[in-house]
Amino acid sequence: MKTGNLLIGLAIGAVAGVITGILVAPDKGTETRKLIKDKFKDMTKKVVDTVEDRIDNLEGKIKNMKNKADKAADGAV
């Protein structure tokens, strides 16, 4: 759970930093809103990709553990 909390904290910090940087930039309001929207989409995609990678990794580990357990069970019978 510590890794999950760290990822959430980093994501929130990154989003806050990007938004703060955009808001203090000397652009028009429409350009600023579009930039915030685009950055938010990019950050969301990165977070989703990271979560999907972690899920895939976890699924692989679970399958590996299941195969080992099945082999051990077959050997015990």
Secondary structure as UniProt FT lines:
FT   HELIX           2..23
FT   HELIX           29..76
//
